[in-house]
Amino acid sequence: MLVQRLRVTLLTLLLVGCTTIAQGTIHTPEPSATSYPRVRLQSPGYGFEAYLWWKPEIATRDLGLIRGAGFQWVKQTFAWRDIELQKDKYDWSHADETVMLVRHFNLKLLVRLDRDPYWDREYPQGKGIADGPPKNPQEFFDFCGVFATRYRGQVAAYEVWNEPNLAREWGGQPPDAAQYVNLLRGCYTAIKKADPNALVISAGLAPTGNGLPEAVPDSQYLEQMYQAGAAPYFDLLGVNAPGFKAAPELSPDEVARTPSLGGERFFAFRHVEDMRAIMVQHGDADKQVAILEFGWTTDPIHKDYAWFAVDEQTKADYMVRAFEWAKAHWRPWIGPMIALSIPEYDWTPSNEQYWWAVIDPVYPNTQTRPAYDALKKMPK
């Protein structure tokens, strides 16, 4: 069985699970701007977000689906809390297996680093907050360095945190761009020290019109990041680009004039162009943009999503057309585009994420949805 053979191979690479790094924690110096060569990535790059962590037999199937669709990138979250169980005490078993499986399928791995551990939380874990800035940022910098040292040459790119412009991803506290830039700077420095060829992507920002204390609009937050000195500390700008209800070709101006489509610029897939314009204004035009999440939902259940739901065939059509728009209009500055999603095995219709997926979360059977089939057939 493939998974069993791969596990045997993995035994030669693994440390004993839940071990302490013998050489001690990597402590990074005070971060400083360093010029690293930036590789120009394929424009656009084709990728899926996946959930490979807990079930290697399902991960093997899903990685085969990604490669079988002609895609090259897979994005996977590596939760800090699932690896560093206590300070300097690590369980690398799932991480090692995931990295090894991705390498076996010859895919490019985009690692999302976040999810602060409970032993270093600024905010009580009982509040239902999924993510938040660590109590001591140096602990996160140390983790970034240890991780990048272990997987030097095996990880193509790192996303540092996710949607820090939302309070729910920032410990339930008002988002603070300067605070995030400090986190980005320290992690960037640690990763580059350990693996200079790995690319660092700033966190995908959530398109939103909500203000403090629950959120900061992504364009405003990006402006604040530049003002806080973020520019030297990311190789690609990360954005999230859900299509909401609008077709992918509609401009932000058109969507803003159409109440039924949301009536705001950020409800357009092409809001990515607004974010790109801010980069150019700040002299950062040489960098590429990575779309770290994009897609359309078919959700008829959850009221916050149902208003912009489309049917499965429209979703398939829009996702193909999004790639086509990027290929025709955003080259060479567009980099990887990560489509939602190859789902978690246990999602049900009660999970809003279920409705963004391109296959059904079933195993051992495989049930693709129209979006996966259309993306597989799409010229790359």
Secondary structure, DSSP 8 states (H G I E B T S, - for coil): -HHHHHHHHHHTT---SSEE-TT------S------------SSEEEEE---SS-HHHHHHHHHHHHHTT--EEEEEEEHHHHEEETTEE--HHHHHHHHHHHHTT-EEEEEEE---GGGBSS-GGG------BSSHHHHHHHHHHHHHHTTTT-SEEEESS-TTBGGGTTTS---HHHHHHHHHHHHHHHHHH-TTSEEEE--B------TTTB--HHHHHHHHHHTT-GGG-SEEEEEEE-TTS-TT--HHHHHT-GGGTSSGGGSGGGHHHHHHHHHHTT-TTSEEEEEEEE----SS-HHHHTT---HHHHHHHHHHHHHHHHHHSTTTEEEEEES----TT--TTSGGGGG-SB-S-SSS--B-HHHHHHHHS--
